[in-house]
Amino acid sequence: MKKTTLLLVAMLAFIVANAQEKPKTNAPVKTSMKVEELMKGITKHISKNYKDFKPVEAYKIDTKGVTSYEVIIEKDSNRQDIYYDKDGKFIRKDVEKKAPEAKPKSTPAKTKTPPKTNNTVKSDTTKQAH
């Protein structure tokens, strides 16, 4: 009887241990890629619609088996994220806000002192008696 109980407990423990599923992640998988590896349709769209912008980063994104692409383009300090579907068709763009530029420290305003003059008023303090 002890062997049977022990065997049942061991089997139950094995079943419970193997029945736990790995947690499912719905987070997209973002993989870096070279800008040169982008589809011609993507690079053509960028050169036509974002003149003077240069692609600086590219990513392949897999979300639940759906592939898309993110391309970060830049012109001066202006950066934009552009998204394309698996066929290289434009989806949307996100404009990154520029960080506020640091303002130079203001120096306290100099107070102007009036120029010195020799125009002193002499008061007559002597009284004449009548």
Backbone as CSV, one residue per row, in Angstrom:
resi,resn,N_x,N_y,N_z,CA_x,CA_y,CA_z,C_x,C_y,C_z
1,MET,0.808,-1.179,0.000,0.000,0.000,0.000,0.865,1.262,0.000
2,LYS,1.942,1.218,0.768,2.841,2.369,0.829,3.466,2.637,-0.532
3,LYS,3.817,1.578,-1.251,4.431,1.743,-2.571,3.457,2.389,-3.546
4,THR,2.223,1.984,-3.496,1.217,2.533,-4.395,0.990,4.009,-4.093
5,THR,0.890,4.353,-2.826,0.688,5.749,-2.427,1.888,6.588,-2.841
6,LEU,3.067,6.058,-2.592,4.284,6.776,-2.959,4.359,6.960,-4.470
7,LEU,3.984,5.942,-5.232,3.987,6.023,-6.688,2.964,7.058,-7.174
8,LEU,1.781,7.099,-6.589,0.760,8.075,-6.965,1.212,9.512,-6.650
9,VAL,1.842,9.704,-5.515,2.337,11.032,-5.144,3.427,11.474,-6.109
10,ALA,4.304,10.583,-6.477,5.388,10.908,-7.414,4.819,11.250,-8.790
11,MET,3.826,10.498,-9.253,3.214,10.772,-10.550,2.479,12.106,-10.532
12,LEU,1.782,12.382,-9.450,1.053,13.643,-9.326,2.024,14.829,-9.315
13,ALA,3.123,14.687,-8.609,4.131,15.748,-8.571,4.720,15.974,-9.964
14,PHE,4.978,14.906,-10.696,5.516,15.003,-12.051,4.519,15.713,-12.981
15,ILE,3.265,15.355,-12.867,2.229,15.963,-13.711,2.097,17.449,-13.405
16,VAL,2.063,17.799,-12.128,1.925,19.205,-11.738,3.142,20.010,-12.199
17,ALA,4.318,19.464,-12.051,5.544,20.180,-12.436,5.591,20.423,-13.943
18,ASN,5.149,19.496,-14.744,5.198,19.637,-16.195,3.982,20.337,-16.778
19,ALA,2.945,20.511,-15.983,1.727,21.142,-16.490,1.834,22.659,-16.517
20,GLN,2.817,23.216,-15.832,2.967,24.670,-15.803,3.471,25.146,-17.153
21,GLU,2.757,26.119,-17.718,3.149,26.675,-19.007,4.093,27.842,-18.798
22,LYS,4.902,28.053,-19.777,5.764,29.229,-19.742,4.891,30.450,-19.960
23,PRO,5.215,31.532,-19.283,4.390,32.730,-19.481,4.497,33.215,-20.928
24,LYS,3.339,33.582,-21.476,3.313,34.077,-22.849,3.644,35.559,-22.846
25,THR,4.507,35.932,-23.747,4.845,37.345,-23.855,4.236,37.904,-25.129
26,ASN,3.564,39.010,-24.972,2.978,39.683,-26.122,3.836,40.852,-26.570
27,ALA,4.962,41.000,-25.920,5.834,42.119,-26.248,6.480,41.894,-27.609
28,PRO,6.557,42.947,-28.408,7.217,42.817,-29.713,8.707,42.540,-29.550
29,VAL,9.247,41.795,-30.486,10.684,41.520,-30.503,11.298,42.465,-31.529
30,LYS,12.162,43.338,-31.061,12.775,44.370,-31.906,14.238,44.005,-32.133
31,THR,14.583,43.780,-33.395,15.938,43.359,-33.753,16.604,44.432,-34.601
32,SER,17.781,44.845,-34.188,18.532,45.857,-34.932,19.011,45.273,-36.259
33,MET,19.011,46.119,-37.281,19.521,45.712,-38.589,20.271,46.876,-39.222
34,LYS,21.047,46.568,-40.233,21.790,47.615,-40.922,20.840,48.399,-41.826
35,VAL,21.072,49.704,-41.912,20.258,50.562,-42.775,20.359,50.092,-44.223
36,GLU,21.530,49.606,-44.610,21.746,49.149,-45.980,20.895,47.922,-46.318
37,GLU,20.390,47.210,-45.310,19.602,46.001,-45.534,18.110,46.294,-45.723
38,LEU,17.712,47.555,-45.611,16.298,47.910,-45.779,15.846,47.648,-47.201
39,MET,14.559,47.351,-47.372,13.985,47.132,-48.704,14.076,48.401,-49.531
40,LYS,14.160,48.237,-50.834,14.249,49.399,-51.732,13.025,50.291,-51.609
41,GLY,11.873,49.696,-51.389,10.653,50.486,-51.253,10.718,51.442,-50.062
42,ILE,11.346,50.988,-48.998,11.478,51.833,-47.802,12.452,52.974,-48.071
43,THR,13.613,52.652,-48.614,14.607,53.698,-48.864,14.107,54.690,-49.913
44,LYS,13.348,54.200,-50.886,12.789,55.082,-51.909,11.769,56.035,-51.284
45,HIS,10.921,55.523,-50.398,9.920,56.360,-49.724,10.596,57.450,-48.895
46,ILE,11.667,57.089,-48.199,12.373,58.067,-47.365,12.998,59.152,-48.225
47,SER,13.699,58.758,-49.290,14.372,59.760,-50.137,13.373,60.680,-50.832
48,LYS,12.185,60.163,-51.145,11.176,60.964,-51.842,10.433,61.901,-50.885
49,ASN,10.075,61.420,-49.721,9.205,62.164,-48.812,9.919,62.867,-47.666
50,TYR,11.168,62.530,-47.428,11.918,63.137,-46.324,13.277,63.608,-46.834
51,LYS,13.224,64.563,-47.740,14.447,65.091,-48.333,15.344,65.650,-47.236
52,ASP,16.618,65.480,-47.409,17.648,65.943,-46.480,17.686,65.155,-45.177
53,PHE,16.782,64.177,-44.993,16.858,63.299,-43.831,17.712,62.096,-44.181
54,LYS,18.397,61.579,-43.177,19.263,60.431,-43.394,18.846,59.309,-42.437
55,PRO,18.644,58.084,-42.957,18.348,56.967,-42.055,19.571,56.670,-41.183
56,VAL,19.375,56.654,-39.872,20.502,56.424,-38.973,20.386,55.107,-38.201
57,GLU,19.164,54.581,-38.055,18.955,53.310,-37.371,17.800,52.572,-38.041
58,ALA,17.856,51.238,-38.003,16.776,50.430,-38.578,16.536,49.215,-37.690
59,TYR,15.259,48.830,-37.571,14.873,47.696,-36.741,13.808,46.865,-37.448
60,LYS,13.895,45.565,-37.264,12.854,44.646,-37.701,12.070,44.285,-36.451
61,ILE,10.752,44.424,-36.508,9.913,44.197,-35.335,8.971,43.036,-35.615
62,ASP,8.954,42.059,-34.709,8.047,40.922,-34.831,7.059,40.980,-33.673
63,THR,5.776,41.179,-33.990,4.731,41.236,-32.983,3.719,40.142,-33.284
64,LYS,3.741,39.093,-32.482,2.816,37.957,-32.645,2.845,37.419,-34.077
65,GLY,4.022,37.302,-34.650,4.158,36.748,-35.993,3.983,37.751,-37.125
66,VAL,3.691,39.005,-36.797,3.538,40.045,-37.812,4.822,40.867,-37.850
67,THR,5.410,40.965,-39.035,6.669,41.683,-39.203,6.422,43.112,-39.649
68,SER,7.164,44.038,-39.054,7.154,45.434,-39.494,8.566,45.984,-39.329
69,TYR,8.761,47.191,-39.813,10.081,47.808,-39.759,9.974,49.208,-39.165
70,GLU,10.971,49.571,-38.396,11.076,50.922,-37.848,12.386,51.516,-38.357
71,VAL,12.300,52.718,-38.903,13.492,53.403,-39.389,13.548,54.758,-38.708
72,ILE,14.675,55.055,-38.101,14.873,56.357,-37.477,15.673,57.208,-38.439
73,ILE,15.075,58.338,-38.826,15.745,59.252,-39.745,16.082,60.520,-38.991
74,GLU,17.102,61.224,-39.502,17.591,62.393,-38.777,18.017,63.485,-39.747
75,LYS,17.732,64.716,-39.345,18.193,65.903,-40.067,18.519,66.924,-38.995
76,ASP,19.767,67.322,-38.920,20.246,68.189,-37.845,19.891,67.520,-36.516
77,SER,19.132,68.179,-35.658,18.760,67.562,-34.391,17.317,67.068,-34.401
78,ASN,16.698,67.032,-35.587,15.324,66.576,-35.740,15.325,65.080,-36.061
79,ARG,14.713,64.273,-35.194,14.639,62.823,-35.398,13.182,62.398,-35.566
80,GLN,12.974,61.442,-36.463,11.633,60.920,-36.682,11.706,59.405,-36.787
81,ASP,10.716,58.733,-36.215,10.587,57.289,-36.340,9.530,57.023,-37.406
82,ILE,9.877,56.219,-38.400,8.937,55.892,-39.468,8.731,54.375,-39.459
83,TYR,7.475,53.961,-39.569,7.134,52.545,-39.511,6.586,52.065,-40.855
84,TYR,6.990,50.845,-41.227,6.575,50.231,-42.478,6.092,48.807,-42.201
85,ASP,5.204,48.302,-43.058,4.736,46.929,-42.888,5.745,45.961,-43.511
86,LYS,5.388,44.684,-43.516,6.305,43.641,-44.009,6.668,43.796,-45.478
87,ASP,5.801,44.497,-46.229,6.053,44.708,-47.658,6.761,46.026,-47.949
88,GLY,7.078,46.777,-46.904,7.758,48.054,-47.088,6.812,49.212,-47.325
89,LYS,5.519,49.027,-47.051,4.552,50.110,-47.227,4.488,50.949,-45.958
90,PHE,4.417,52.250,-46.155,4.389,53.204,-45.050,3.178,52.952,-44.151
91,ILE,3.410,52.975,-42.821,2.326,52.832,-41.844,2.078,54.161,-41.138
92,ARG,3.135,54.679,-40.480,2.993,55.933,-39.732,4.368,56.478,-39.375
93,LYS,4.358,57.725,-38.861,5.604,58.309,-38.367,5.355,58.906,-36.999
94,ASP,6.385,58.900,-36.180,6.376,59.534,-34.869,7.518,60.539,-34.857
95,VAL,7.218,61.750,-34.468,8.253,62.778,-34.395,8.736,62.842,-32.962
96,GLU,10.030,62.689,-32.789,10.603,62.792,-31.454,10.756,64.259,-31.107
97,LYS,10.371,64.587,-29.907,10.507,65.967,-29.470,11.960,66.230,-29.105
98,LYS,12.408,67.389,-29.528,13.777,67.764,-29.215,13.879,68.116,-27.747
99,ALA,15.007,67.806,-27.180,15.249,68.201,-25.803,15.418,69.716,-25.766
100,PRO,14.856,70.349,-24.766,15.011,71.808,-24.715,16.479,72.170,-24.573
101,GLU,16.853,73.152,-25.355,18.245,73.575,-25.315,18.507,74.324,-24.019
102,ALA,19.698,74.137,-23.507,20.061,74.808,-22.266,20.206,76.299,-22.520
103,LYS,19.542,77.064,-21.692,19.623,78.514,-21.841,20.888,78.994,-21.144
104,PRO,21.564,79.983,-21.730,22.764,80.483,-21.068,22.372,81.126,-19.746
105,LYS,23.284,80.995,-18.794,23.019,81.595,-17.497,22.943,83.100,-17.651
106,SER,21.925,83.645,-17.067,21.774,85.095,-17.184,22.640,85.767,-16.129
107,THR,23.246,86.847,-16.525,24.062,87.613,-15.601,23.191,88.712,-15.019
108,PRO,23.397,89.031,-13.764,22.562,90.068,-13.176,22.745,91.386,-13.911
109,ALA,21.668,92.099,-14.049,21.724,93.379,-14.762,22.568,94.357,-13.964
110,LYS,23.392,95.059,-14.691,24.234,96.048,-14.031,23.399,97.282,-13.763
111,THR,23.494,97.732,-12.548,22.753,98.948,-12.218,23.641,100.132,-12.541
112,LYS,23.029,101.085,-13.161,23.786,102.272,-13.541,23.735,103.249,-12.378
113,THR,24.901,103.690,-12.026,24.966,104.718,-10.982,25.043,106.066,-11.678
114,PRO,24.340,107.020,-11.119,24.369,108.331,-11.771,25.779,108.908,-11.753
115,PRO,26.125,109.637,-12.776,27.475,110.212,-12.814,27.639,111.233,-11.692
116,LYS,28.864,111.319,-11.225,29.163,112.280,-10.160,29.244,113.684,-10.755
117,THR,28.637,114.587,-10.077,28.691,115.982,-10.526,29.100,116.861,-9.364
118,ASN,29.576,118.037,-9.666,29.951,119.004,-8.642,28.864,120.049,-8.462
119,ASN,27.699,119.745,-8.767,26.579,120.670,-8.638,25.947,120.523,-7.263
120,THR,26.668,120.841,-6.285,26.096,120.746,-4.944,25.362,122.030,-4.643
121,VAL,24.297,121.929,-3.988,23.486,123.084,-3.651,23.961,123.611,-2.314
122,LYS,24.299,124.867,-2.311,24.725,125.478,-1.061,23.514,126.122,-0.429
123,SER,23.332,125.821,0.766,22.191,126.440,1.437,22.672,127.616,2.260
124,ASP,21.857,128.568,2.313,22.195,129.764,3.080,21.735,129.546,4.502
125,THR,22.649,129.304,5.372,22.295,129.022,6.747,22.480,130.253,7.645
126,THR,23.024,131.266,7.104,23.177,132.463,7.913,21.961,133.333,7.800
127,LYS,21.438,133.725,8.891,20.255,134.568,8.901,20.681,136.002,9.190
128,GLN,20.086,136.835,8.478,20.378,138.246,8.723,19.362,138.802,9.713
129,ALA,19.877,139.514,10.643,18.989,140.115,11.616,18.538,141.479,11.134
130,HIS,17.373,141.846,11.364,16.839,143.118,10.954,16.489,143.944,12.113
